[in-house]
Amino acid sequence: MKIYADRFPTAARQLLTDLLVLAWVYAAIRFALWVHDLVQKLAVPGQKLEGAGGGLADNLAEAGGKVGRVPLVGDELTAPFTKAADAARAVAEAGRDQQELVGQLALALSIAVLVFPLGLVLFGWLPLRLRWMRRAASAKALATAPAGRDLLALRALAGQPLGKLARIAPDVAEAWRRGDDATVDALAALELRRLGLRTGR
């Protein structure tokens, strides 16, 4: 007895749900990346501050070096340039610190906006999907077992709507108890269809 995916509502709903979950995860990741890039723009002033401070410190250090070569008073003239260069380096360091802080903030916010949507997938959809897969695999194994058809038929009798059962046979329970092959096959197929599977010979 061959089992393959049903093309009817149960399997279609399962496929649609899977596609919606994939779209949800993709949208959440795109949004997190957008938030990251948006926050990272706050680092631009820090980049400019680092560049300006570093450039000024280099220029002051170079000027101090030239002034330091002046005979007799060179050392005294160099001191102000050295202090100014140190101050400029401190400005550049502040710019680097600001960029690092913005980078950490961007990462934290992007992770924060992912927690809820991915949490819904991991703790909401995924357990249901795994449970369905286990049930479908069990049903598939039952359908190929010697007494599997009877067990599937029994599950159908216990769980399927009365209207569907009545369409199989007027007294479907009695037909199942007699072991009527056509009734057992119909009940087993009904249970498999409920799981998004069907039988094909």
C-alpha positions, 0 to 999 in steps of 0.5 A: 500500500503506497502512501503519498501526500494528499492534494486536498484540504488537510495537506493544502492547509499544512503547506499554506501554514508552512509557507506563512511561517517561512514568510513570517521568519523571513520578514522578522529577519529582514526587519531585524536587519533594518533596525540594525542598519538604522541604529548603526547610522548613529555611529556616523558622528563617532566615525567623524569624531574619530577621524577628526581627532586622529587627524588633528592629533597627528598634525599637532604631533608633527608640528610639535616635532618640528618646533622641538628642533628649535635650539634652546627653547624647542622643548618648552615650545613642544609642550603645548603641542603635545598636550593638544595632541593628547587631547585630540587623541582623547577625542578620537578615542571617544569617537571609537567608544561611541561607535562601539556602543552604537554597534552593541546597541544595534546588535541588542535591538536587532536580537530583541525584535527577533525574540518574539517572532522566532519564539512564536515559531519555536514554541508555537508552530514547531511543536505542533508541526513535529507532532503532526509529523510523528502522527503522520509517520505512525499512520504511514507505518500502520497503513503498511502493517498487517493489522494497521488498516483495522487500527486506522479504521478504529481511529476513524470510527472513534474520531471522525464526524458522524456524517462522514462515517454514514457516507461509508455505510449505513451501519459502518460500525457493524460492517467494521466488526464483520471485517468488511474489506471495503468498509475497513479500507474506506475508514482507513483512507478517511483517517489517513486523509485527516492527517494529509495522507491517502492510500494508493494502490 
